[in-house]
Amino acid sequence: MSLIDRRLLTHLNWGLLASLIVLYAVGLINLYSACGTRLEDGLVLSPYYRRQIIWGCGGFVVMIGAMSFDYRRLTNISHFLYGAAVLSLLMVPLVGKLALGARRWLDFGLFQFQPSEIAKVAVLILGAQLLAKDSLPLGWGPLCQIFAVAAVPAGLIILQPDLGTALTILFILGGMIAFHGVTKNVIKGSLVIGPLLLPLCWMFMLHDYQKQRIMTFLDPGSDPLGAGYHIAQAKIAIGSGQMFGKGWLQGTQSLLRFLPEKHTDFAIAVFGEEWGFVGCILLMILFCTFLLGIFNTVRDAKDRFGSTLAAGVFIYFFWQILINTGMVLGLLPVVGIPLPFLSYGGSATLLNFALVGLVLNISMRRFMFKG
């Protein structure tokens, strides 16, 4: 018997799979250019492009694995997976690798592993399981219990420090809670409590460099050669692309190394310089098609756990895309959130493919339920 039953493939969300493949291909083309540096004797490439191909191949294998079992079995291992994620996060301050002033990775010699990526999956699965138990809107008691699922790993990730990933985890579960529904008292109380918590977050949760990023966002010209340099160069790169771009491998800001982090957080700035406004619009249409494919699975899922799980995946990708593009355009403060399938990253690539595999899994098995 094949790994995936042919009968299940007839219900596969082929539109989502197609948009994923196109996005990954566009990401590779863009990363090839982002890895280049223009020198007098020609174009020199960094090894990130080849590594991303390897991670992508691994991602397809992980995606097939995520499609090949009944996703309802995840409820049996959700607490174990969550515990393993928290344990790995606790190991980071003790034995984690220090890079760029932060400890975020566990080094196993042949490869490096970022526990915060597993934490995203663990929070998503356990959160979906808890929310699927009851269809009633959440009051304060159940809400606090479920939100603690995200608060624990988010707090450990903030200590690394990695504010962007911590916010992503909170946004994932927060969006899933909104999808499930809360009582009117919770909504009214949140409108009061939320603004009151902001000063406390500013004073006790944010590091000095994170506060500086927010101040630079509010006044971009205050430090153009320091905290504001990334955004200034990103805007120059995107603006210089004008309507149709300079052409592939013709970008000056990226190839002459004016643009920092061009292969990770600011990958879309490279794309905008080379493909222009029209290219960026087409890229956003492609992302919208991808999100629509996930949304269709949320709508068509016949069980509450599958629908909530798919909704969590939708929320994850939605926030990643929104925050990264908003950050690069100067519409949001700079945080370390990559753009799915365009930014380089091993752990993130495997996670993205795994999450899409879960959505495809749910779409294939929706006929197994009567509603």
Contacts in CASP RR format, 6 or more apart in sequence:
PFRMAT RR
TARGET T0000
AUTHOR 0000-0000-0000
METHOD contacts of the structure
MODEL  1
MSLIDRRLLTHLNWGLLASLIVLYAVGLINLYSACGTRLEDGLVLSPYYR
RQIIWGCGGFVVMIGAMSFDYRRLTNISHFLYGAAVLSLLMVPLVGKLAL
GARRWLDFGLFQFQPSEIAKVAVLILGAQLLAKDSLPLGWGPLCQIFAVA
AVPAGLIILQPDLGTALTILFILGGMIAFHGVTKNVIKGSLVIGPLLLPL
CWMFMLHDYQKQRIMTFLDPGSDPLGAGYHIAQAKIAIGSGQMFGKGWLQ
GTQSLLRFLPEKHTDFAIAVFGEEWGFVGCILLMILFCTFLLGIFNTVRD
AKDRFGSTLAAGVFIYFFWQILINTGMVLGLLPVVGIPLPFLSYGGSATL
LNFALVGLVLNISMRRFMFKG
3 64 0 8 1.000
3 65 0 8 1.000
3 68 0 8 1.000
4 64 0 8 1.000
4 67 0 8 1.000
4 68 0 8 1.000
4 364 0 8 1.000
8 364 0 8 1.000
8 365 0 8 1.000
9 364 0 8 1.000
11 363 0 8 1.000
11 364 0 8 1.000
11 365 0 8 1.000
11 366 0 8 1.000
11 367 0 8 1.000
12 360 0 8 1.000
12 363 0 8 1.000
12 364 0 8 1.000
13 293 0 8 1.000
13 296 0 8 1.000
13 297 0 8 1.000
13 359 0 8 1.000
13 360 0 8 1.000
13 363 0 8 1.000
13 364 0 8 1.000
15 289 0 8 1.000
15 293 0 8 1.000
16 290 0 8 1.000
16 293 0 8 1.000
16 294 0 8 1.000
16 296 0 8 1.000
16 297 0 8 1.000
16 356 0 8 1.000
16 359 0 8 1.000
16 360 0 8 1.000
16 363 0 8 1.000
17 356 0 8 1.000
17 360 0 8 1.000
19 286 0 8 1.000
19 289 0 8 1.000
19 290 0 8 1.000
19 293 0 8 1.000
20 290 0 8 1.000
20 341 0 8 1.000
20 353 0 8 1.000
20 356 0 8 1.000
22 286 0 8 1.000
23 286 0 8 1.000
23 287 0 8 1.000
23 290 0 8 1.000
23 340 0 8 1.000
23 341 0 8 1.000
23 342 0 8 1.000
24 56 0 8 1.000
24 341 0 8 1.000
26 271 0 8 1.000
26 283 0 8 1.000
26 286 0 8 1.000
26 341 0 8 1.000
26 342 0 8 1.000
27 267 0 8 1.000
27 341 0 8 1.000
27 342 0 8 1.000
28 49 0 8 1.000
28 52 0 8 1.000
28 53 0 8 1.000
29 248 0 8 1.000
30 267 0 8 1.000
30 270 0 8 1.000
30 271 0 8 1.000
30 274 0 8 1.000
30 342 0 8 1.000
31 48 0 8 1.000
31 49 0 8 1.000
31 52 0 8 1.000
31 263 0 8 1.000
31 267 0 8 1.000
31 342 0 8 1.000
31 344 0 8 1.000
32 45 0 8 1.000
32 49 0 8 1.000
32 249 0 8 1.000
33 248 0 8 1.000
33 249 0 8 1.000
33 251 0 8 1.000
33 254 0 8 1.000
33 255 0 8 1.000
33 270 0 8 1.000
33 274 0 8 1.000
34 48 0 8 1.000
34 254 0 8 1.000
34 262 0 8 1.000
34 263 0 8 1.000
34 267 0 8 1.000
34 270 0 8 1.000
34 344 0 8 1.000
35 45 0 8 1.000
35 46 0 8 1.000
35 47 0 8 1.000
35 48 0 8 1.000
35 49 0 8 1.000
35 263 0 8 1.000
36 43 0 8 1.000
36 44 0 8 1.000
36 45 0 8 1.000
36 46 0 8 1.000
36 249 0 8 1.000
36 254 0 8 1.000
36 255 0 8 1.000
37 43 0 8 1.000
37 44 0 8 1.000
37 45 0 8 1.000
37 46 0 8 1.000
37 255 0 8 1.000
37 256 0 8 1.000
37 257 0 8 1.000
38 252 0 8 1.000
38 255 0 8 1.000
38 256 0 8 1.000
43 249 0 8 1.000
43 255 0 8 1.000
46 263 0 8 1.000
48 263 0 8 1.000
48 344 0 8 1.000
51 344 0 8 1.000
51 346 0 8 1.000
52 344 0 8 1.000
52 345 0 8 1.000
52 346 0 8 1.000
52 349 0 8 1.000
55 345 0 8 1.000
55 346 0 8 1.000
55 349 0 8 1.000
55 350 0 8 1.000
56 349 0 8 1.000
56 353 0 8 1.000
58 350 0 8 1.000
58 353 0 8 1.000
59 349 0 8 1.000
59 350 0 8 1.000
59 353 0 8 1.000
59 354 0 8 1.000
60 353 0 8 1.000
62 350 0 8 1.000
62 353 0 8 1.000
62 354 0 8 1.000
63 353 0 8 1.000
63 354 0 8 1.000
63 356 0 8 1.000
63 357 0 8 1.000
63 360 0 8 1.000
64 357 0 8 1.000
65 357 0 8 1.000
66 353 0 8 1.000
66 354 0 8 1.000
66 355 0 8 1.000
66 356 0 8 1.000
66 357 0 8 1.000
66 358 0 8 1.000
66 360 0 8 1.000
66 361 0 8 1.000
67 357 0 8 1.000
67 358 0 8 1.000
67 360 0 8 1.000
67 361 0 8 1.000
67 364 0 8 1.000
68 361 0 8 1.000
69 361 0 8 1.000
70 365 0 8 1.000
71 305 0 8 1.000
71 306 0 8 1.000
71 309 0 8 1.000
71 358 0 8 1.000
71 361 0 8 1.000
71 362 0 8 1.000
71 365 0 8 1.000
72 303 0 8 1.000
72 305 0 8 1.000
72 306 0 8 1.000
74 125 0 8 1.000
74 129 0 8 1.000
74 309 0 8 1.000
75 129 0 8 1.000
75 305 0 8 1.000
78 122 0 8 1.000
78 125 0 8 1.000
78 126 0 8 1.000
78 127 0 8 1.000
78 129 0 8 1.000
79 126 0 8 1.000
81 118 0 8 1.000
81 121 0 8 1.000
81 122 0 8 1.000
81 125 0 8 1.000
81 126 0 8 1.000
82 122 0 8 1.000
82 123 0 8 1.000
82 125 0 8 1.000
82 126 0 8 1.000
82 149 0 8 1.000
83 122 0 8 1.000
84 118 0 8 1.000
84 122 0 8 1.000
85 115 0 8 1.000
85 118 0 8 1.000
85 119 0 8 1.000
85 121 0 8 1.000
85 122 0 8 1.000
85 123 0 8 1.000
85 153 0 8 1.000
86 119 0 8 1.000
86 122 0 8 1.000
86 152 0 8 1.000
86 153 0 8 1.000
86 156 0 8 1.000
88 106 0 8 1.000
88 113 0 8 1.000
88 115 0 8 1.000
88 118 0 8 1.000
88 119 0 8 1.000
89 115 0 8 1.000
89 116 0 8 1.000
89 119 0 8 1.000
89 153 0 8 1.000
89 156 0 8 1.000
89 157 0 8 1.000
90 156 0 8 1.000
91 106 0 8 1.000
91 115 0 8 1.000
92 103 0 8 1.000
92 104 0 8 1.000
92 105 0 8 1.000
92 106 0 8 1.000
92 115 0 8 1.000
92 156 0 8 1.000
92 160 0 8 1.000
93 103 0 8 1.000
93 159 0 8 1.000
93 160 0 8 1.000
95 106 0 8 1.000
96 103 0 8 1.000
96 104 0 8 1.000
96 105 0 8 1.000
96 106 0 8 1.000
96 107 0 8 1.000
97 103 0 8 1.000
97 104 0 8 1.000
97 105 0 8 1.000
97 106 0 8 1.000
97 107 0 8 1.000
97 112 0 8 1.000
99 105 0 8 1.000
102 160 0 8 1.000
102 161 0 8 1.000
102 162 0 8 1.000
103 160 0 8 1.000
104 114 0 8 1.000
104 116 0 8 1.000
104 160 0 8 1.000
104 162 0 8 1.000
105 112 0 8 1.000
105 113 0 8 1.000
105 114 0 8 1.000
106 112 0 8 1.000
106 113 0 8 1.000
106 114 0 8 1.000
106 115 0 8 1.000
107 113 0 8 1.000
112 347 0 8 1.000
113 347 0 8 1.000
114 347 0 8 1.000
114 348 0 8 1.000
116 153 0 8 1.000
116 157 0 8 1.000
116 160 0 8 1.000
116 162 0 8 1.000
116 165 0 8 1.000
116 169 0 8 1.000
117 347 0 8 1.000
117 348 0 8 1.000
117 350 0 8 1.000
117 351 0 8 1.000
118 351 0 8 1.000
119 153 0 8 1.000
119 157 0 8 1.000
119 165 0 8 1.000
119 169 0 8 1.000
120 165 0 8 1.000
120 168 0 8 1.000
120 169 0 8 1.000
120 172 0 8 1.000
120 316 0 8 1.000
120 351 0 8 1.000
121 351 0 8 1.000
121 354 0 8 1.000
121 355 0 8 1.000
122 153 0 8 1.000
123 149 0 8 1.000
123 150 0 8 1.000
123 153 0 8 1.000
123 169 0 8 1.000
123 172 0 8 1.000
123 173 0 8 1.000
124 172 0 8 1.000
124 173 0 8 1.000
124 176 0 8 1.000
124 309 0 8 1.000
124 312 0 8 1.000
124 313 0 8 1.000
124 316 0 8 1.000
124 355 0 8 1.000
125 309 0 8 1.000
126 149 0 8 1.000
127 146 0 8 1.000
127 149 0 8 1.000
127 173 0 8 1.000
127 176 0 8 1.000
127 308 0 8 1.000
128 176 0 8 1.000
128 305 0 8 1.000
128 306 0 8 1.000
128 308 0 8 1.000
128 309 0 8 1.000
128 311 0 8 1.000
128 312 0 8 1.000
129 305 0 8 1.000
130 145 0 8 1.000
130 146 0 8 1.000
130 149 0 8 1.000
131 146 0 8 1.000
131 176 0 8 1.000
131 177 0 8 1.000
131 180 0 8 1.000
131 304 0 8 1.000
131 308 0 8 1.000
132 303 0 8 1.000
132 304 0 8 1.000
132 305 0 8 1.000
132 306 0 8 1.000
132 308 0 8 1.000
134 142 0 8 1.000
135 304 0 8 1.000
137 180 0 8 1.000
137 181 0 8 1.000
137 182 0 8 1.000
137 183 0 8 1.000
137 186 0 8 1.000
138 146 0 8 1.000
138 177 0 8 1.000
138 180 0 8 1.000
138 181 0 8 1.000
138 182 0 8 1.000
138 183 0 8 1.000
138 186 0 8 1.000
139 182 0 8 1.000
139 183 0 8 1.000
139 185 0 8 1.000
139 186 0 8 1.000
140 185 0 8 1.000
140 186 0 8 1.000
143 177 0 8 1.000
143 182 0 8 1.000
143 186 0 8 1.000
146 173 0 8 1.000
146 177 0 8 1.000
147 173 0 8 1.000
147 174 0 8 1.000
147 177 0 8 1.000
149 173 0 8 1.000
150 169 0 8 1.000
150 170 0 8 1.000
150 172 0 8 1.000
150 173 0 8 1.000
150 174 0 8 1.000
151 170 0 8 1.000
153 169 0 8 1.000
154 166 0 8 1.000
154 167 0 8 1.000
154 169 0 8 1.000
154 170 0 8 1.000
155 166 0 8 1.000
157 165 0 8 1.000
157 166 0 8 1.000
157 169 0 8 1.000
158 166 0 8 1.000
158 205 0 8 1.000
161 207 0 8 1.000
161 210 0 8 1.000
162 336 0 8 1.000
163 206 0 8 1.000
163 210 0 8 1.000
163 335 0 8 1.000
163 336 0 8 1.000
164 323 0 8 1.000
164 335 0 8 1.000
164 336 0 8 1.000
164 337 0 8 1.000
165 336 0 8 1.000
165 337 0 8 1.000
167 323 0 8 1.000
167 335 0 8 1.000
167 337 0 8 1.000
168 316 0 8 1.000
168 319 0 8 1.000
168 320 0 8 1.000
168 323 0 8 1.000
168 337 0 8 1.000
171 315 0 8 1.000
171 319 0 8 1.000
172 312 0 8 1.000
172 315 0 8 1.000
172 316 0 8 1.000
172 319 0 8 1.000
174 315 0 8 1.000
175 311 0 8 1.000
175 312 0 8 1.000
175 315 0 8 1.000
176 308 0 8 1.000
176 311 0 8 1.000
176 312 0 8 1.000
176 315 0 8 1.000
179 308 0 8 1.000
179 311 0 8 1.000
179 312 0 8 1.000
179 315 0 8 1.000
180 308 0 8 1.000
202 211 0 8 1.000
206 214 0 8 1.000
209 227 0 8 1.000
212 223 0 8 1.000
212 227 0 8 1.000
213 227 0 8 1.000
213 333 0 8 1.000
213 334 0 8 1.000
213 335 0 8 1.000
214 333 0 8 1.000
215 222 0 8 1.000
215 227 0 8 1.000
216 222 0 8 1.000
216 223 0 8 1.000
216 227 0 8 1.000
216 228 0 8 1.000
216 231 0 8 1.000
216 333 0 8 1.000
216 334 0 8 1.000
217 231 0 8 1.000
217 330 0 8 1.000
217 332 0 8 1.000
217 333 0 8 1.000
217 334 0 8 1.000
220 228 0 8 1.000
220 231 0 8 1.000
220 232 0 8 1.000
220 330 0 8 1.000
221 228 0 8 1.000
221 232 0 8 1.000
222 228 0 8 1.000
223 229 0 8 1.000
224 232 0 8 1.000
229 260 0 8 1.000
230 260 0 8 1.000
230 261 0 8 1.000
230 266 0 8 1.000
230 334 0 8 1.000
231 327 0 8 1.000
231 328 0 8 1.000
231 330 0 8 1.000
231 334 0 8 1.000
233 253 0 8 1.000
233 258 0 8 1.000
233 259 0 8 1.000
233 260 0 8 1.000
233 269 0 8 1.000
234 259 0 8 1.000
234 266 0 8 1.000
234 269 0 8 1.000
234 328 0 8 1.000
234 329 0 8 1.000
234 330 0 8 1.000
235 329 0 8 1.000
235 330 0 8 1.000
236 253 0 8 1.000
236 258 0 8 1.000
237 251 0 8 1.000
237 253 0 8 1.000
237 254 0 8 1.000
237 258 0 8 1.000
237 259 0 8 1.000
237 269 0 8 1.000
237 270 0 8 1.000
237 272 0 8 1.000
237 273 0 8 1.000
238 268 0 8 1.000
238 269 0 8 1.000
238 272 0 8 1.000
238 273 0 8 1.000
238 276 0 8 1.000
238 280 0 8 1.000
238 328 0 8 1.000
238 329 0 8 1.000
239 272 0 8 1.000
239 273 0 8 1.000
240 246 0 8 1.000
240 251 0 8 1.000
240 252 0 8 1.000
240 253 0 8 1.000
240 273 0 8 1.000
241 272 0 8 1.000
241 273 0 8 1.000
241 274 0 8 1.000
241 275 0 8 1.000
241 276 0 8 1.000
241 277 0 8 1.000
242 276 0 8 1.000
242 277 0 8 1.000
243 276 0 8 1.000
243 277 0 8 1.000
243 278 0 8 1.000
244 275 0 8 1.000
244 276 0 8 1.000
244 277 0 8 1.000
244 278 0 8 1.000
244 279 0 8 1.000
245 272 0 8 1.000
245 273 0 8 1.000
245 274 0 8 1.000
245 275 0 8 1.000
245 276 0 8 1.000
245 277 0 8 1.000
245 278 0 8 1.000
245 279 0 8 1.000
246 252 0 8 1.000
246 273 0 8 1.000
246 274 0 8 1.000
246 276 0 8 1.000
247 274 0 8 1.000
247 275 0 8 1.000
248 274 0 8 1.000
248 275 0 8 1.000
249 255 0 8 1.000
249 274 0 8 1.000
250 274 0 8 1.000
251 270 0 8 1.000
251 273 0 8 1.000
251 274 0 8 1.000
252 258 0 8 1.000
252 273 0 8 1.000
253 259 0 8 1.000
253 269 0 8 1.000
253 273 0 8 1.000
254 262 0 8 1.000
254 269 0 8 1.000
254 270 0 8 1.000
254 273 0 8 1.000
254 274 0 8 1.000
259 266 0 8 1.000
259 269 0 8 1.000
259 270 0 8 1.000
260 266 0 8 1.000
262 269 0 8 1.000
262 270 0 8 1.000
263 343 0 8 1.000
263 344 0 8 1.000
264 338 0 8 1.000
264 343 0 8 1.000
264 344 0 8 1.000
264 345 0 8 1.000
265 324 0 8 1.000
265 327 0 8 1.000
265 328 0 8 1.000
265 334 0 8 1.000
265 336 0 8 1.000
265 337 0 8 1.000
265 338 0 8 1.000
265 339 0 8 1.000
265 343 0 8 1.000
266 328 0 8 1.000
267 338 0 8 1.000
267 339 0 8 1.000
267 342 0 8 1.000
267 343 0 8 1.000
267 344 0 8 1.000
268 280 0 8 1.000
268 283 0 8 1.000
268 324 0 8 1.000
268 325 0 8 1.000
268 328 0 8 1.000
268 339 0 8 1.000
268 342 0 8 1.000
269 328 0 8 1.000
271 279 0 8 1.000
271 280 0 8 1.000
271 283 0 8 1.000
271 342 0 8 1.000
272 279 0 8 1.000
272 280 0 8 1.000
275 282 0 8 1.000
275 283 0 8 1.000
284 325 0 8 1.000
287 321 0 8 1.000
290 317 0 8 1.000
291 314 0 8 1.000
291 317 0 8 1.000
291 318 0 8 1.000
291 321 0 8 1.000
293 359 0 8 1.000
294 310 0 8 1.000
294 313 0 8 1.000
294 314 0 8 1.000
294 317 0 8 1.000
294 356 0 8 1.000
294 359 0 8 1.000
295 314 0 8 1.000
296 363 0 8 1.000
297 310 0 8 1.000
297 359 0 8 1.000
297 360 0 8 1.000
297 362 0 8 1.000
297 363 0 8 1.000
297 366 0 8 1.000
298 307 0 8 1.000
298 310 0 8 1.000
298 311 0 8 1.000
298 314 0 8 1.000
300 363 0 8 1.000
300 366 0 8 1.000
301 307 0 8 1.000
301 310 0 8 1.000
301 362 0 8 1.000
301 363 0 8 1.000
301 366 0 8 1.000
302 366 0 8 1.000
302 368 0 8 1.000
302 369 0 8 1.000
302 370 0 8 1.000
302 371 0 8 1.000
303 369 0 8 1.000
303 371 0 8 1.000
306 362 0 8 1.000
307 362 0 8 1.000
309 358 0 8 1.000
309 362 0 8 1.000
310 358 0 8 1.000
310 359 0 8 1.000
310 362 0 8 1.000
313 355 0 8 1.000
313 356 0 8 1.000
313 358 0 8 1.000
313 359 0 8 1.000
316 355 0 8 1.000
317 340 0 8 1.000
317 352 0 8 1.000
317 355 0 8 1.000
319 337 0 8 1.000
320 337 0 8 1.000
320 338 0 8 1.000
320 339 0 8 1.000
320 340 0 8 1.000
321 339 0 8 1.000
321 340 0 8 1.000
323 332 0 8 1.000
323 335 0 8 1.000
323 337 0 8 1.000
324 337 0 8 1.000
324 338 0 8 1.000
324 339 0 8 1.000
324 343 0 8 1.000
325 339 0 8 1.000
326 332 0 8 1.000
327 333 0 8 1.000
327 334 0 8 1.000
327 335 0 8 1.000
327 336 0 8 1.000
327 337 0 8 1.000
338 344 0 8 1.000
338 345 0 8 1.000
338 348 0 8 1.000
340 348 0 8 1.000
340 352 0 8 1.000
341 349 0 8 1.000
341 352 0 8 1.000
END
